[in-house]
Structure formats: C-alpha cells, structure tokens
Amino acid sequence: MIWNAATRGDRAVKHRAPTRILPVRAVRGILGVLLLVAAGSGMHDSPRAQTADPLAELTDRYHRDRRRLITENLALTAAESRAFWPLYEEYERDLTRLTERRRALIAEFGENFDAMSDNMAKKILLNRLKIEEERNRLRRSYLPRFEKVLPIRKLARYYQLESKIRAAVEAGIAEELPLLE
C-alpha cells in the first residue's frame, strides 16, 4: 500500500494514493459501442443466442471483462467465491433487464432525434429517470444478500467497483450521444 501524507492544521493525515484498477477506456468503449450499435440498428430486439450477432459478441465480451475486473480487484477467498458468484450472476441477470430497457430507450432517442417533440423528450426523460430509480432499488435490494456472503469491507469495495464500471460506461455513452437542440 502506498500512502501520501498531507497536513491539516498541525496534524498529519494519511491518504491512500489512488490506484487505477479499471481500464476505463476499455469498459467505456465496450458498452458504449454495445449500446450504440443496439440503438442504431434495432439489434436490441434480436436474441443474444446467435453467435454471429455482433451485439451478442460485444455483450458477452463486456460481461467477461466485467467479471475479470471484479475478480482481479475483489480478492475473494474460495469460500467467499463460492457464495458470491452465484448471487452475482443473479444480480447480473436482473441488471441486464434494466440495461435492455435502457438500450431500447437509447434507440427511441435515436429514432426521434431529428424530430423530437416536447412530449417525446419528456417521455424519454421520465423513462430514463425511472430506469435509474429501478437500478438504485435493485442495488439496494441486493445489499443485504451480498452482506451475508461478503465481509462489509469487501462488499463496500465491490460496490465501489460497480460504481467505477458504471461511471466509465456512462461516460462512454454520454460521449457518443448528441445533445438535443
């Protein structure tokens, strides 16, 4: 661990040096492309089971990379791993349902961008907020279940990892989506 000392008044305060644990560009690029491909082509309606589907391939890559990042940065014991990963998979399935809805919303935004009415803009905005509220409810609903399988510090670290991944993904999406006029 690397610590930097800073002073506040007459006392020294130790701060952990920030470590970059996530390849932000990779995560941002993978899901940004994933969502934009889906939004631009209507591929969000096609089944993921088709291996020739580039969206399915990107989705699978994203989930593999996400799992790898969590594995590399969470340092689970064997017992923790046996309890955590099945719950994580369940959480991911629930989260994917919200991601699919978000993808559809981005597609709707793209389809209506040039002739966006006030009513359509309001509908998209309200649906976006609803998805975010549901995502936060989902995260909160899984917290007690994750608490049963991970020590609180590892759980806090896991939620930090989730937040960092999400921030990178959101930054990638924001970078690609144009602002309304």
N, C-alpha and C positions, 0 to 999 in steps of 0.2 A: 504494500500500500504506500502511496506517495501522499505526503501531507504538506500543505503550504501553511506557513504561519502568517497570520495577519494580526494587527493590533487594533484593539478598541479601547480607547482611553488608556489606562495603564495595565490592561491585562492582554495576554496573548490568546488568540483564538485559533484553533486548528481547523483547517478546511481540507477536505479531501480533494485532491486535484481531479478535475473532471477527466473521465476516461471515455473515449468514444468506443462504444460497444456495438453499435449498429452501423452497417454500411448504408447510410441514409440514402444515397443516390440509388443504390440497388433496390431497396424496398420501395422508394418513391417511384422509380421507373417501372418496376414490375406492376404494381397495382394501378398506377396512373395509366399506363398503356392498356392494362386489362379493362379498366372501366371505360376508357375512351373507345377502345375497339368495340366493346359491347354497346356503348351509346351510339356510336356512329354507324354500326352495321345492323343493329337489331339482333345481334347474336345472343343477347340475353335470353331470348326465347328458346334457343336450341339446347338440347340435352348435353350435359357435361360428359356423358359416357363415350361420345365419339372421340377417338384418339386423334383423328385427323383435324379436329376442330382447334384452331389456334387459340381461341379463348379458353378452352378446356386445358390446353397445354400451359398457358400462362397462369391460369388459376392453380393448377397442380404445382407449378414451379413456385408460385407465391406461397402456397401452404407449406411446401417443403422447406423453403428458405425461412419462413416464419418459425417453423418448428426447430430448425437448426439454430437460429438466433436465440431462441428460448433455451434450448438445450445447452448451448455454449455459455450462456450467461446466467443460468439459474443454479448450476452445480447441485443437482438433486442426488440424494443417496439412492441406493437401489430400492429401499422400501418406499421412499417418497415418490420415486419414479413410477413404481407400480400403482400407487394410489392417484398420482397427479394426472398421468397421461390419459387414462380413460375419461376422467372428468373434463380435461382439456378438450378432448375430441367432442364430447357432448356440447361443451361451450362453443366450440368452433362451428358445429352444425347449426346451433341457434343463431350465432353471429352471421353465418353465411346467408341465412334467410333475410336478415336486415341488409346485408350487402347486395343481395339480388334486388331488393326493393330500391336501394339507392341507385344501383345500375339502371334500373328502369326509369327512375326519376331523372337521371342524367340524360338518358335517351330522349325522354319527353322534353327536357330543356332544349336539347339539340334540335329536335324536330320542330319546335316552336320558336326558336331563337329569332329568326328574321322577322316574324310577325307576332311577337309576344304581346298578348293583350294584358291589360291590368289584371283581369280575372285569372288568366293562366299564370301570370307571375305570382299572384297571391296563392293560388292553389299549389304551385311548386314550392314556394317558400314554406307554407304551412305543413306540407308533406315532409319537407326536409327537416323541419323542427320536430315533427312527430317521430321520425326515424331516429333522430338524435336522442330524444327523450326515451324511446324504447331501448336504444343501445345503453344508455345510462342505467335504466331499470334492470336490464339484463346483467350488466356488470355487477350491480348491487345485489341482485338475486343470487348470483354465484358466489359472492364473497363468503357467506357462512359455510358453504360447501367446500370451498377451497381452504378455508380456515381449519377444517377437520383433517386435511391431508398435508398441509404445509405449516411449518413454523411461521409466525407472523412476519418476521424479517424477510424470509424468502417470499412470502406472499406479497409483501409490500414491493419487493424487488420485481416480482412477476408483473404486478400491476404497473410498475414503472416501465418495464419493457413493453407492455401492451400500449402504454401511452406514447412511448417513443416511436413505436412502429406506426401507430395511428397518426401521429403528427407528421411523420415522413410521408405517409400515404396521402394525407390531406394536403400537404404542401405540393405534392406532385399533381394532384387533381386540380388544385387552385391555379397552378402554373399553366395548365393546359386549357382550362375552361375560360372563355372570354367573359368579360363583364357585360351586363346588359347596358344598353344605351339609355 
